[in-house]
Amino acid sequence: MTDPRASVATDVAALKGNPFLPAEFIVSGLVYDVETGLIEQIVRPEQLRNE
């Protein structure tokens, strides 16, 4: 993994595209920096799908 932000965005997109997960699930994407202890929000929390 060379770009954790891109990896998180890709993972969230995969979850959103999974038709077997309930649409009402809330998903977000975060990156935790182990050196600084800071958490960066990459993808805002939102429902998987609006169905």
C-alpha positions in Angstrom: 0.0 0.0 0.0 1.7 3.1 -1.2 -1.2 5.6 -0.8 -3.4 4.9 2.2 -5.9 7.7 1.3 -6.5 6.2 -2.2 -6.7 2.7 -0.6 -9.4 3.8 1.9 -11.4 5.5 -0.9 -11.2 2.3 -3.0 -12.3 0.2 -0.1 -15.3 2.4 0.7 -16.2 2.4 -3.0 -16.1 -1.5 -2.9 -18.4 -1.5 0.1 -20.8 0.8 -1.6 -20.9 -1.3 -4.6 -21.6 -4.5 -2.8 -25.3 -5.4 -3.3 -25.3 -8.0 -0.5 -24.8 -5.4 2.2 -27.9 -3.6 3.6 -28.4 -0.2 1.9 -28.9 1.5 5.3 -25.4 0.6 6.6 -23.4 3.8 7.3 -19.8 3.7 6.1 -16.9 6.2 6.4 -13.2 6.1 5.6 -10.4 7.2 7.9 -6.6 7.1 7.9 -4.8 6.9 11.2 -1.2 8.2 11.3 0.7 6.0 13.7 3.5 8.6 14.1 1.4 11.6 15.0 -1.7 9.9 16.3 -3.9 12.0 14.1 -7.0 10.7 12.3 -7.9 12.1 8.8 -11.3 11.7 7.4 -11.1 10.6 3.8 -14.8 9.6 3.1 -17.6 11.3 5.1 -20.0 8.9 6.9 -23.0 8.1 4.7 -25.4 5.3 3.8 -24.2 2.7 1.4 -27.0 3.3 -1.0 -30.2 5.4 -1.1 -32.8 2.6 -1.7 
